[in-house]
Amino acid sequence: MQRLDPRARSDIYGRRINRAPSPLRARSVPYLSIMAGSVLPVLLIADLMPLSPSFGFLMLLGWRMVRPGLMPLWAGAPLGAFDDLFSGQPFGSAVLLWSLAMIAIEVIETRFPWRGFWQDWFTGGVITVVYWLAALIVSGASLTPEMLAVALPQGLLSVLLYPIIARVVAGLDRFRLARARKLD
């Protein structure tokens, strides 16, 4: 029997056998990326009317849609509380809305276990628009047609950014699960 090429069983880390992802990285990357998404709009621009969408919420949707069983259902509450600290919304609004979004995604996932990208984008778009409208209502501002017209680009941008966010989440997931340590 011929000997196999020794390079066939290796990658950039060395041997492929006896490697595992880092447990710290595997557990922390989803939560840290969502928290970074919550802080990002504050770093981009500070204005009277938010122009950028809630990247934290989009990252939460991305992680929940790309890796369905990764985060528990209750993860929306503490991550929403973190987002409330940076978003300027009344405290508790993101806790409620993110938790309701996680429950809605769970119900949809139970009903339609096999989905495609277009269905995920449609679901994410509907949930994002509902979140955007609910955040406007919860903010305490009077809803006038002018305010809705000014805030409309934020809602539209949220829907259009879903494929990019899903791609970023997929890259972060590959980083999260990369082999990093040798098993003993």
N, C-alpha and C positions, 0 to 999 in steps of 0.2 A: 504494500500500500504506500502511495506517495505521501510525503510529508506536506502539510498545508503551509501556505505562505504565512510566516509569523506576523507580518504586517496586517493580515486580514482580520486578526483578532485584537486590533488596537485602534485607538483614536487619539485625539490631541492630549488626553490625560494619561495615556499609557494603555495598559491592558483594559479591555472592556469587562472582563469577568471580575467579579468581586468589587464592584463599584456601586455606590448608592448616592442619591441626592442628599444634600445637607438638610437635616430636619428643621433647623432654624430658618433657613431660606425658604423651605417648602411651606412653612406655616406663616411666615411674616410678609412675604412679597405681596400677596393679594391685599392685605389690610393696609400696608404701607403705601401701596400705589393708590388706593382709594383715598387715603388721608392726604397724599400729595396732590391728588386731583381736587380735593376740597380747598387746599391752600392756594392752588394755582391761579384762580381768578383774582384773588386779592393781590397777587404779585404782578399780574398783567396790567390792570388798570383800575383805578378807583374813581368812580363817578356817581352821579345821582341815580342814574338808571343803569342796572347791570347790562352790559352788552354781550359778555361771554356767557355761554351756558354753564350749568353746574357740572363741571368736569368730574367732581366726586361722585355725583349721581350717575353720570354716564359710565364711569369706571365700575361702579357697583353693578349697573346693568350689564356691562361687558363681561365682568367676571361671572355673574349669575347665568348669563346666556352661553358663554363659551365653555365654562366648567360648571355644569349644573349642580353637582353634588358637593362642591368644594366648601361653600360657606353655609353655616347653619341658618335657619330661618330667622332667628333672633338677631343676627348680625346687623340688620338694618338699624336697630335702636342705638347701639353705642356709636356706630359710624355716623348716623344722623346727628347725634349729639355733638360729635366732633365737628361736623359740617356746620351746625348752628353757631358754633363759636366763631367761625370765619365768614359766614355768608351774609350776616346782617339781618337775617330773618328773625322773627320772634323765636326765642328758645323753645324748642319742642316741636316746631313745625316740621323740620326735617326728620326728627325722630318718628313722628306720626307718618309722614308721607313716605319715607324710605321703608318703614315697616310694612305699610300697606302695599307698596310696590313689590316687596319681597313675597308677600302673601299672594298677590295677584300673579306673579310669575310662577309661583309654586302651583297655583290652581291651573294655570294655562299648561304648565309642564305635565301635570297629572292628566289633563284632558288630551293633550297632543304630545306624547312622549317622543315621537320621531318627527323632527322638524328639519327644515333646510335654512339656508342663509336668508332667503327672502322672507320666510315666515318670522325668523328672528328679528330681522330689520323692521318688519311691519309691527311686530309685538313691541319691540323696543321703541319704535316711533310713537305708537299709541300711548304707551306708558309714559314716555317723555313729555308728550303734549299734555296729557292729563296732569302730570306732576307740575309742569310749567303753569298751567291754569290754576291749579290748587295752590301753588306757591304765591301766585298773584293775589288770590282771594285771601289767603292766610296772612299776607303781609300787612293788611290793614289799610292799604291805599284804596281810594275810591276807583272803581273800575269804570273808566270812561272809554269811549271809542278811540280817543286820541292816545290814551295810555296803552291800550291793546295794540294800536298801530305801531307805537314806538317799541313795544316789547316783542312784536311779532318776529323780527329777525333773530332774536335769541331763541325762540321756540323752533323756528325753521332750521337754524344752525344746529340745534340739538339733534334734530332728526337726521340731518345730512352728515353729521359727524359719527354716527353709529358705526359705519363700516371701518372707519379709521380707528376708532376706539377698540373695536373687536380685533383688529389686526395688532394693535399695541398690546392688548391683553394676551393674545396668542403668543407674541414674542416674549412677554414677561412670564408666561407659563412655561415656555421652553427654558428660559433662564432659571426659573424656580425648580424645575425638575432635572436640570443638568447634573450629571454625575460629578460629585465633588469630593467624596471621601472614600477611603478604602475600608471595607468591612473586615473585621478580624475573625 
